[in-house]
Amino acid sequence: WREEDVPALELLSVHLRAELRVNIFQRYLETHPLFCLWGHLDGAAVRRLCHEAVTFTFLRRKDDLFVAGAKASSAYFLASGTLHYMQDPDGSEGGGELLMKTVAEGVWMCESALWTEWVHVGR
């Protein structure tokens, strides 16, 4: 689902579009302990975050969500499906072995990018 694929959304007021985004995204955000706490402390801030900073990204089989060596700029929540993560053997300390992992639905990834400079070590 991408907003630009639904022309009728342009007919909604900014306020109504913002409420729609909150209803779509807040349930995913609040699965993370930090955002859940933040929502209890300052619900308006989480609603603003849903309206201004959260989006869906759709991947097809064999698409890369991120690549090793790229600066991380986002955190990700796997809302549906599975993702296969492969860590570059030379990309992190203690490297040397190829790490492959299947990421299940409901898992957060790359949260460190939200509060520190982070470089991806896999794809």
Secondary structure by P-SEA (a helix, b strand, c coil): cccccccccccccaaaaaaaaaacccccccccaaaaaaaaacaaaaaaaaaccbbbbbbccccccccccccccccccccbbbbbbbccccccccccbbbbbbbcccccccccccccccccccc
